[in-house]
C-alpha cells in the first residue's frame, strides 16, 4: 500500500456544538461537555485520550453559549496565583492546559448534524488525516481507545472506526458495520449502515464515537445531501470511502459509557468512582449501604 493514506494523525475534531437538551436544566448555562464525571468534565476525558494517542492540535466545533469549554482549557491566572499563594499544588490543573495555539475553535452556526460539524473544521484539517472524538461517548480503558486505533492505523493506514459488540436487539440505535476479514481486534469494513432494523443488520458491531479519517472525506461532505433525520450524516460520506481507501474497524478493549443519556452518565460516574484508588473503597461501602 502506498504511503498516501499513512500520514501521522496529529489533529482531532471535537464536535461540541449540541444544546444538551436532555440534561436541562443543568445545561441551561453550562455546556453539557463540562458536566463532571466525578471531578473531571466530560470533555476532559476525550482530550486526555487524544493526548495519550499523540494528538497535537485540538479543533473544537462549537456553537452559541459554548465559550466556557474553551475557557476550561485556557490558563486561569487568578486561580493559579491564588492557589500558589496558598501553597496549593497546581497539579489538578495540569490536564486542562493545551499549548498556546494548539486549540482552534470553529463555529457551526446551524445544527445540521455530525457530518456538517466535521465539515466546518475543513480549513484547519487541510490535507491531513484526522481523528474525531464524540465526547458524549466516554471510552474508558488503558491504553485509551484512540491510542489503540492509532496503533492499528500505523499498521494498516487509511480510515478506521472504533466498534463495540452489542446484543443484536440493540443494533437499531447505532451505525453498524458490514464486516469483512477479521484479524484480532481489526475487522475489515465492507459497508456501513445507519440504524438498521434488527433483521437487516449486517453485524452486531456498532460504531462508537471514535474515528480516524482521511481528508478526502471533507470533499464528500461538501456535496452530500441530507440523510437520516434531515441531517448531513458522517456515515454517508464515510461509506463512499469504502473500496476507494483502506477501511477498518478496531474493537475497543475497554468500556464505553453513553454520557448522552442520564442513565449512562450516572453509570460512568459510579463506575469511574469505584475504579479510583482514592475513592473506590468508600464509594463501594456507601453504595452497599444505600442498596442494603
N, C-alpha and C positions, 0 to 999 in steps of 0.2 A: 504493500500500500504506500502511496506517496506520502510525503510529509505535509501535504496541503492541509489535512484535517488533524494535525497533531501539534499545532502551536500551543504553547502553555496557556493554561486558564488563569488569567490574572484579575479579571473583572467579574463582579457579581451584581445582578439586578435584584432588588428587593421591592416588590410591588406592595406599597403600604398606603394606598390612597383610599381604601374602603372606609365606609362610615361606621362599621361596628355596631349596627342597629340591634343585633341580638343581645348585646350586653348593656343596653340602656337600662337605667340612667348612668351607669358607671362611665360610659363613653361619650357623655354629652360634651364634656370639656377636655377629656383626656383621650388621646388616641388609644384604641384597643391594644396596639402593639406595645404600649407602655404599661399595660396592666401586669402586675408582678406575679410570677410563679415562684413562690417562696420569697426571695429577696432580689430577684433579677427580672427586669422587664422581659416580656416575651421576645421582643426584637433582639435583645442581648444574646439570647441563646443561639439565634441564627447567625449573628455577627461573630460570635465566638467560634461557631462551627466553620464559618467561612475562613476565618483567620487560620485555624488549625490546618485547613486544606491549602494554604498558600495564597489565598486571595489578597490582593494588594489594593484594589480600587473598588469602592463600595458605591453603587448607584441606587439611590432611593427614589422610587417613583411615588411622589406624594400628591396630596390634594389639599383643599382648603382645610384649615384647622389642624394641620399635621406638623406644624413647625416644632412642636415640643420634642418630636423624635430626633430632629437634627440637634436641638439643644442638648439632648441627653448625651450625644457623642462629642460635644464641644468641651472646651476647658472651662471649668467654673472657678474663676479666680477667687471670688469672695469666699466660696465654700472651702477651697483648698487652703487659702490663707488662714481662715478661721480654724480649720482642723489642725493645721501645722502649729498655729499659735497655742492651741490647747494640747499639743503634744500627741495628737491622734495620728495613726497611720493612714496614709493615703491609698493603701493597698486596695480597699474596696472600690476605688475609682479607676484602677488600672484597666479593667476590661472596657471601660467607657471611652477610652482615648483612641481616636482614629487619627493617624498622622495628618497634619495640615495639608489640604489639597487633595487628600485621598477619599474624601466624602463628597460626592456630587449629588445634587438633587435636581430632578426634573419633574415638572408638573403634568399630571394627567387631568386636563380640565373637565373632561366628560367621562362618566363611568361606563366605558364601552367594553369592559371585560379584560381578562388577563392578557390575551393576545395584544390588545391595544396598549395596555400598560407597558408591556415589554417593548413594543414598537416605539413608545415615547422615549426610550433610552438609546435609540439607534445612533444618535450623533456621538454619544460618549463611548459606545461599544466599537464603532467603526468596523474594521475588517478583522476583528479578533474573535476567537471563540469566547463564550462567557457562561457563567453559571447563573441559575435563577433559584432563589430561595423564597418559598411561600412561608412567611414567619408563623402563620396560624398552625402550621404543622410542626410541632416540636419533636425533632428527631433526637432521641436520647440514646447515647451509647458511646463507647470508646473503642477504636477510633470513631470519630464522627461520621455521619452519613456522607458528607461531601468529600471527606478525606478518602473514604472507601471508593467513592466514584472517581476521584482524580487518579487514584492508583490504577483503577480499571482503564481510565482514559489513556494513561501512559502506555498501556498495553495495546489497546485497540483503536484509539483515536475516534474521530467522528462525533456522533451525538449519543448522549446517554440520558436515561431517566432512572430515577430510583423507584423500585417497586417493592410492594409487600404482598404477601399472600393472605387473602381473607376468605372466610366461608363463602361458598358460591352464592348463597342467597343475598349477600350484601353487595354484589358487584354493581348493581344498578345505580348506586350513588356515585360512581367513580369513573375515571378514564381507565380503560383496561387494555393490556397489550395482547396482540396475537403473537404467540411465541414461536421462535424457530429453534435452532440448535442451542443446547444448554451446556455450559462449561463451568462447573462450580457455581459461584454466585452470579456469573454472567449469563444472560439469555439474549439471543439474537431477537431483535424486534422485527416482525414481518408486517405488522399493522397496528393501528391504534383506534380504539372505538370509545366514544364518549358516552357514558351512562347507558350501556346496553341492557336489554331485557335479559333476565337470568338464562332463559332458554337459548338466547343468541350470543351469549358472552363467549369469546374465544379462549378465555382462561380465567383463573381467579387471581391473577397478578395485577394489582391496581397501581397506577402511577401515584406517587406520594410526595408531591411538593418539592422535589429537587431535580434540577435539570442541568446538563451541560450541552449547549447547542452551538453549532457553527453559525457564523454571521449571516450566511445565506438565508436563514430563517426570517431576517428582517425584511428582505426583498419580497418574500412570500406574504408576510403580514401586511405589507404596503398595499397589495392589490386584493387582499382577501375580503370577501363579503361577510356579512353577519351570519353566524351559525346558530347553534342551540341557544335558546333564551334571548335571541336578538343581540347577542354579544359577539365580538370578534374573538373566536376561540383559538388559543395557542395550539391545541391538539390538531386542528385542521391543517395548520401550516407545518407542524412537525411531521404529520403523516405524509406530506408531499416530499419530505427529505428521504423517506424510506425507499431504498432501492437506488437512490442517487448518491448517498453517502453512507458510510458505516453507521449502524444504529443498534445500540444495545441497551439492555436493562440490567441494573445491578440490584440484586435482592439485598436490602439493608439488614445487616446483622445488628439489631438493636430494637428499640421500641419507638413507636410513633404515638404521639398524643394529638388528637384533633382539638386544638385550642380555639377553633372557630365555634365550638359548641360549649355550652356551660358545663355539661357533664364531663367533657374531655378536659376542660380547664381545671375542674376540681380533681379529676383523676391525676392529671400531670402534677398538680400541686402536692397531692398526697404522696404519689409515687416518688417524686424527687425529694420531698422532705424525709421520707422513710429511708432513702438511699444516702442521705447526707450524714457523714461521720459526726458532725457537730449537733445534729438534731434527731437522727434516726431513732435512737433508743427511747427518747422522751415522747416522740410523736407516736411510736408504736404503743407505748404504755397508755398514752392519752386516748388513742383510738380504741384500744381494748376496753378501757373504762367506759367510753361513750357507747360502745356496741354491747357491752355486758349488761 
